[in-house]
């Protein structure tokens, strides 16, 4: 981390990698993602979100957060075992619904109502209980919480990723703010919130990307992007094909974002990436395919499960631009 940043300007962070022997002293909300890094020399990376001005800490119904005047970063972790298996809802569905309802109550209380970006991690994402895959259980809980809190579940929804880890609680980090997002969809893909029922009883609630225009900067958050065309997974079992298709989808989202942005031209080389790879042995191939298009961009490779059983790779990205300097 950059030791020059004063703590009051740090909104929060992500600690991603093997569980470090000496975890950083937490002075801000931090999402811990225990997953192997690929091709990285250290045991873990500590990423920070820096605010433009001073921020202050808070706690609300188990959510740790920090906020500035305009922006809030929060983290909530819930143990599924804390929920009972009575009724029709799985414990994961209940935990997910509870987490999102708490997030929406926090954002209302803080008067920063607009959810920009959400990072969801859960154990055993492709496992099945009571005949339903756990990712699909998660989608029911998420969708129903949006509905219960009178939020649109289509159109004006945040960018997101939902990733599987070997173990751990349901962990959700989010960035929200005073400013509404401008959703960005991908013309090559059916919007996730319109996926047909064959992918589960409730569709995933996320935008392909969101643009956030602040007075002095413009942010682009690109959701987890995979080898999906229309609503179907393509290039089954083919890591090269899936990587190429995911990149084509990132480029399509970028073109759409540039069409919608009034201030910025985003480029592949100007984004910071996280690449999730299901099988560690695919890492060299993926790295080699991405090195030319991504250029000097920061790329972190992580071994983790993707939400559809047949997806081998998923790419997400972020850019923060100060208009005029790009
Ligand atoms: C997809 O396009 C791949 O459920 O939050 C990507 C990003 C995916 C976010 C989510 C799922 C999510 O459907 C999977």
Boltz pocket constraint, residues with backbone or C-beta under 6 A from the ligand:
constraints:
  - pocket:
      binder: B
      contacts: [[A, 120], [A, 160], [A, 161], [A, 162], [A, 192], [A, 204], [A, 205], [A, 206], [A, 223], [A, 224], [A, 225], [A, 226], [A, 228], [A, 307], [A, 308]]
      max_distance: 6.0
